[in-house]
Amino acid sequence: MNGVTLKINHRKILAGIAGLLGEASELTSFTIALDKIDKIGKEGVLKELISKGFSSKSISTLEYLLELEGTAAEQLQSLEKLLADQQEGLEGITEMKFILSELDKTSLETVTLNFDLTLARGLHYYTGMIVEVSAPEDVKMGSIGGGGRYDDLTDTFGLKNMSGIGISFGFERIYLVMEALDLFPKSLSSAADILFANFGDAPVAVAYQFVNQLRKQGVGCELYPSEVKLKKQLAYANAKKMTKVVLIGSEELENKQFVLKNMDSGEQSAHSLSDLVKILS
């Protein structure tokens, strides 16, 4: 789906800003007001914070922060200087830089990625990254999904020491967006026929780019979600009745090759990475 916007922020950065404003103990009040900015505007947010006792100095500082412009990298660089004395805020900036660096490897060609300081929802349980997905502007549907990182939410349900990322999608909204953009296929294609094996971070970054290219050409393929023994990944491919498995490990990367395994015959063959899309599409 072209035209989707992914907004991203970090709870620790917001905590750092609250500390900079001298209102570290008022993080909840601060973020509740900030989260209303789309509805009541910047002036409305500032008035609400004034009514909650925020000082004129903190309001002036926040006004300055809300006017930061530039790319995500440029905004983070500015924040790094402003939050130099806010340890939690600096941790958030470091984590955000890592997240953005990883996202750069995924070739989000159809998605606009925006670092948005005003994204401030779910802070009662999110402990790190926060995201919100918005539909293409010409559909006028607003948010169609969102989520974030949590470190201890599962404790509430008896699952100790389990961190993760929670994401929710507005199914009906997504359906309406797809209908408005005429994105439903005339007929449904078969399930994925190709599995890209997972050999760790560096190979996965390369494999993911090929997965994206093949999907754009209508080729059904998957990337195995975690780095486990190859035997388990091949068993998954068999269970899903996939006919091909692509192997791109560190050795293959070094030789600029990939290995194609035929799941029916068991035969394997090595090919140049530059020919991967042509061979599989």
N, C-alpha and C positions, 0 to 999 in steps of 0.2 A: 504494500500500500504506500504510494508516494505521498509526500506532504505531511507525514506524521512528525510531531514535535515531542522530543523527550527532554523534559526538564529534570535537572539533577541538582541536589544540594547535600549538605552534610550536617547532622545534628551537632557535631563537635564545633563546627564553624559557627553555628548559631549560638552555642554556649559561649564561645570565645567573644562574639560580638556583645552578648549580654554582659560579659565581664568587662569588656572595654567601655560599655556604657555606665559601668558602676552599678549594674542591676543584676548581678549573677544569681541572686536568690529569686529573681522575678522572671526566670527563663520561661516558665509556663505562660504567665501573663503576656510577656513579650511576643512569644510565638503565636499565641491565640490571636492577638491583634494583627500581627504581620500576615497571618494566613488569610485575613479578610481583604487584603489589598486589591484583589480583582473586583470585589464587590463595592468597597467604600473608598477606594483610591488611597494614594499616599497621604493626603491631608487627613482623611478619615482615620487612618491608622495612627498618625501622630497625635491627633486629638484624643483618641482613646487611650493612648499611652500617657498623655498629660493628665487625663482624668484618673489614671491609676497611680499618679504620683511620680512619674518619671521627670527628672530635672530638665531644665531648659538646655543645659549643656549636653546631656545625653541625647536629647531630641535633635540638637544641631549636628551631633556626631552621626546619628542615624540617618539624617537627611543626606549627609555627605556620602555615606555608604550606599544608600539606595540609588545614588546617581552614578555609581561606578559603571564604566562602559568598557567595551573591548571584548576580545576573545576570552574564553574561559581561562586560558593561561595568563593573560594580562590581568584579569580580575584577581586571580589567585596570587599573582605577584604583588599587587597592590595590598591585598588583604594580609599577606605575609608580613609586610612592613607595619601595617596598622595594628596587627595582633601580636607584635613581637614579644609582648609581656604576658600573653595569654596562652599558657602551655596547651590547654585542651584545644583551643582554636588552631594552634600550629599543628597539632596531631591530625586534626580534621583536614587541614590543607594538604599535609603529606599524603594522607589516605586518598583524598580527592585527586591529587596528581597521579597517583598510581592507577586509580579507576579510569581516569580519562586516557592515560597512556595505553591501558589494555583495550579500551573501546576503540582507540585509533587503529588497532590491528584488525578490527572486525569489519572494516569497510562498510560503515552505515550509510550507504549511498542514498537510500530513500528516506532517511530519518534526519531531521535537524536536531542537533544536540545543543541544548542551552543550559549553561550554568546559571541558576536562578536563586539569588540570595533570599527572595521572598517566599520560596517554597518551604513551608514550615509545618506540615501536618504530621499527625501521628507520633508526636514527640513523647507521648506518655509511654510508648513501648519501643519506638525505633531508637537505636543507639549509634547509628552510623549514617551511611548513605540513605538519601530519600529520593524517590523518583516519581514523576507523574507523566503519563502519556496523554497527549492531546490529539484529537482527530484533525485532518486537514482543514485549514481555515475556511475553505469554500463550502464545507458541509455544515458549519456552525453547530457542532455537537459538543464542543468543549472536551472535558476529560473523559477518556475511555478506559483508563487504568492507572494504577499507582501501587507503590509499595516501598519497601525499605529494609534495611539491615536491623536485625535485633540479636542481642546477645543472651538475654535471659527470659524472654517472653514465655518460652515453653515450660519454665519452672512453675508457672501458674497451673499447668495441666499435668504436673508430676514428672515431666521429662527434664531432668537436671543436666546442666552443663552442655546444652545443645544450642549452638548459635545457628543463624541462617538468614535467608532473605525471604520475606513474604511479599507476594504480588497478587493483586486482585484485578479482575477485568470486568468491565460492564458489558456482559454478553449482548444484551438487547441493543445497547448503543452501538457496539461494533457491528451487529447485524444491520442496523439502520444505515450506518456509514457505508458498509459494503454494498448495500442495496442502492443507496444514492449514487455511488460511484460506479455501479454496474460491474462489480468485481466478482460476482459469483460465476463459476465456470458453467458452460452449457452442459458439460458432462464431467463426472468425477474421474480423475485418473487413478491408476492403481497406487498402492502404497510404495514407500521407498524401496528401491531395488539395490542400492549401493550403500555400504557402510564404510565410513572413514574411521579407522582404528585410532585410539587415543594413546599417544606415547609421551605425554607431558606437555608443559607450557609452550616451549618453542615450536615443536612440530604441530601442535594444535593450532597455533596462530596461523601457520601456513595452510593447514588443512581447512580451517574455517573459511579462508578466502576462496578456496576452490569449491567448497560446498555452496557458498553464495553464488559464485559464477554459474555452477551447474543448475541450481534452483531457478535462476533467472531464465535459463533455457528450457525450463520445464522438466528437468531431470530430477526424479525423486531420489534423494539421498539424505543420510543422517551422519552426524558425528557422535561417536560413543561419548557419553557424558562424563566419564571419569577414567583416570589412568589405572587400569587393573590388568591382570594377566591376559595376554593375548588369547589364550585358550577360552577364557570367559567371554571375550568380545566376539570370537568366532562362533561360540555357542549361541550367542544372542542373534547373530546374523542368520544362523541356521534356523533358529526358532521363528524368526520373522520371514523366513523363506527368501532372503536376499541372495542374489546370484553372484555378487561381486563384493570384495573387500579391498579397500585401498590402504596400503601400509606406507606411512611416511614417518620414519623414525629419525634419530639423529644422524645415523650413517647415510640414510637416503638423502637427507638435507645436505649433508656435506658433499655428496656426489651429484646433487641436483637431479635426483631420480625419485621415482615412486615404484612400489611393487604392487602389481594387480593380481589378486588371488581369485581364481574361478572357484566358487563354492560347490559347483556341480561336479567338476572334474578333479578339483584339488590342485590343479596346475597353477604355478606362479610365474610371472614374467616381469622383468624390469623395463621401465620406460623413462624417458626424459620428462621432468616436471613440466616443461614447456608444452608438451603434447597431451597433458592430462585431460584438459577440457575437450579437445578434439577427439580423443579416444573414447571418452565416456558419454559424449553427447550425440 
